[in-house]
Structure formats: C-alpha cells, structure tokens
Amino acid sequence: MLIEDCFELGIISRKHGFKGGVVAKLDTDQPEKYENLESVFLYINGELIPFFIAQSQLLPSKVLRIQFEGIQTEEAADQLLGAKVYLPTSFLPPLSGKKFYFHEVVGFQVMDKEYGIVGAIKVVLERPPQPVFVIQNNDREILIPAIDEFIDSIDREQKIVYLHAPEGLINLYL
C-alpha cells in the first residue's frame, strides 16, 4: 500500500493502560464511522505497516481507544506513540456538490468567473481560520481561500473547480 493511496485518519497520541492499549486522536467530522475497523496502517519509520485491531472503543472528543493484535505490553505500545494512522482512500464515502476531500482536488484546474483559467491546484493547506487552495500559475503560486462562498461548483469529470475569487485577489499575485 502506498501512502498516496491513503488518507490520514489521525495519530496515536498516548498509551492506555498497562497491556499495550493506545489512544488515537481522530481527525474527522464523523468519528463514529471508524469505531469498528478491522485494521489500519501506521506510518512508522517511513513505511505504512498494517496493524489488526483486536478491540476498539470510541470515546468522547474524537478519540478511539485501540487494542492491536500482538501489542500486549507498555513497551510495545511505546513504539507506536506519535505514529500517524492511515486508511485506504476507498474507505472514504464519495462526496458531491461543493464538498470535497483536500487530496481529491489536487491537480484540478481552477476557473475563476472573472479571470478565467487561474492554474492547477498544487495543494490544499489546512490553515486557520479556513483551508487555502495553493494554485500553480506558471512560475507563481496563487492562494485563494477554499471556502463555500468562493466555490461555485466542482466538475469531478473534467477536473475543474469553478470559483469566484474576491475582486482583485488573483491580480495581487500576478
């Protein structure tokens, strides 16, 4: 499994108990969808390693208490602390309309209502207070907030994000 074929679900944040249990802090709006997983991938030393789940329990605050098969000591659990938790992108439910996964729109062309073709989305940054499209326009990067107010529609077949950026924003970068 390649990391490009996965999405980050969360991170192993701490140990739980003395028998190898860990707690994963989930980065999702719907943690309940991930309560009964059979397995996950942990990113350890630059590799995705599959771990099978013997038992899990969803706790408040988007945390999942996990007991992995074969991890039965505190010392073994220590090796997992800080590891990012991944699942294949096939686990993600398809989105429609203006909703999108950040990884999904990378490479999409951006078409502004006034400016026309702006460029291709290089990455979507998670920045407070809102996510930001980083758009490659020849040798320049253009940053546009990736918010509903600016996005008109997303054409997944043609791989185009249609938006209307605030007046003058695109020209600031050019």
C-alpha positions in Angstrom: 0.0 0.0 0.0 1.3 3.4 -1.0 0.8 6.5 1.2 -0.6 8.2 -1.9 -3.5 5.7 -1.9 -4.4 6.5 1.7 -5.7 9.3 3.9 -4.6 10.3 7.3 -7.3 9.3 9.9 -5.4 10.5 13.0 -2.4 9.9 15.2 -1.6 7.6 18.1 -1.5 10.2 20.9 -1.0 8.2 24.1 -1.0 4.8 25.8 -4.0 3.4 27.6 -3.5 1.0 30.5 -0.6 -1.4 31.0 -1.4 -4.1 28.4 -0.4 -2.3 25.2 -3.6 -0.3 24.6 -3.3 3.1 22.8 -5.5 6.0 22.1 -5.7 7.5 18.6 -6.8 11.1 18.2 -9.0 11.1 15.0 -9.1 13.9 12.5 -12.6 13.5 11.2 -16.0 15.1 11.5 -17.6 11.6 11.7 -15.5 9.5 14.1 -18.4 7.0 14.6 -17.7 5.7 11.1 -14.4 4.4 12.2 -15.3 2.7 15.5 -15.4 -0.9 14.2 -12.3 -1.1 11.9 -10.6 -4.4 11.4 -7.3 -2.9 10.6 -5.4 0.3 10.0 -2.0 1.3 8.6 0.5 3.1 10.9 3.2 5.2 9.4 6.4 4.1 11.2 10.0 4.8 10.1 8.8 5.9 6.6 6.7 2.9 5.9 3.0 2.0 6.1 2.6 -1.0 8.3 -0.7 -2.9 8.7 -2.0 -3.4 12.2 -5.0 -5.6 13.0 -7.4 -4.4 15.7 -8.4 -6.8 18.4 -10.7 -4.3 20.1 -11.7 -0.6 19.9 -14.0 1.8 21.6 -14.9 5.4 20.5 -14.6 7.9 23.4 -15.7 11.5 23.5 -13.5 14.2 21.9 -12.9 12.2 18.7 -10.6 9.6 20.3 -10.5 5.9 19.7 -9.1 3.5 22.3 -7.4 0.7 20.4 -6.0 -2.7 21.4 -3.9 -4.0 18.5 -3.3 -7.7 18.0 0.2 -8.6 19.1 0.7 -5.4 21.1 0.4 -6.5 24.7 3.0 -4.5 26.7 3.6 -0.9 27.5 7.0 -1.2 25.8 5.4 -2.3 22.6 2.8 0.5 22.8 5.6 3.0 23.3 6.9 2.2 19.8 3.5 3.3 18.3 3.3 6.7 20.0 3.2 9.5 17.5 2.6 7.2 14.6 0.0 8.6 12.1 -3.0 6.3 11.4 -3.9 5.8 7.7 -6.7 4.1 5.8 -7.1 3.5 2.1 -9.0 6.2 0.3 -11.5 3.6 -0.8 -12.9 3.9 2.8 -14.0 7.5 2.2 -17.6 8.0 1.2 -17.9 9.8 -2.2 -18.8 13.5 -1.9 -20.8 15.6 -4.2 -21.6 19.2 -4.9 -19.2 21.7 -3.4 -17.9 19.3 -0.8 -14.5 17.7 -1.4 -11.6 16.0 0.1 -8.4 18.0 0.1 -6.4 15.3 -1.7 -9.2 14.8 -4.2 -8.8 18.2 -5.9 -5.0 18.3 -6.2 -4.3 18.7 -9.9 -7.7 20.1 -10.7 -7.8 23.3 -12.9 -9.2 26.4 -11.3 -11.6 28.5 -13.4 -12.5 31.9 -11.9 -15.7 33.6 -13.0 -13.9 36.9 -13.9 -10.3 35.9 -14.5 -10.7 32.6 -16.4 -8.2 29.8 -16.0 -6.1 30.5 -13.0 -4.0 27.4 -12.9 -3.9 24.0 -11.3 -4.3 23.2 -7.6 -0.9 22.2 -6.2 -2.1 21.5 -2.6 -4.9 22.5 -0.2 -3.4 23.9 3.0 -5.2 23.5 6.3 -4.8 27.0 7.8 -6.9 28.6 10.5 -9.4 30.0 10.0 -10.0 28.3 6.7 -8.4 26.0 4.2 -6.5 27.6 1.3 -6.0 26.5 -2.4 -2.4 26.8 -3.5 -2.7 27.2 -7.3 0.3 27.0 -9.6 0.1 29.6 -12.3 3.2 29.3 -14.5 6.1 30.2 -12.1 3.8 31.8 -9.4 1.6 30.5 -6.6 -1.8 32.0 -6.0 -3.5 31.5 -2.7 -7.3 31.5 -2.6 -9.4 30.5 0.4 -11.1 27.2 -0.2 -14.5 28.2 1.2 -18.1 27.7 0.1 -18.6 31.4 -0.5 -15.9 31.4 -3.3 -16.6 28.0 -4.8 -19.4 27.9 -7.4 -19.1 24.2 -8.3 -16.8 21.3 -8.8 -16.7 19.3 -12.0 -15.1 16.0 -11.0 -15.3 14.5 -14.5 -13.5 17.4 -16.1 -11.4 18.1 -13.0 -12.2 21.7 -12.7 -13.1 23.9 -9.7 -15.2 26.8 -10.7 -15.0 29.8 -8.3 -15.4 33.5 -8.0 -12.5 34.9 -6.1 -12.8 38.3 -4.4 -12.2 41.2 -6.8 -8.5 41.9 -7.2 -7.3 38.9 -5.2 -5.8 37.0 -8.2 -4.2 40.1 -9.7 -2.4 40.6 -6.4 -0.3 37.6 -7.2 0.3 38.4 -10.8 
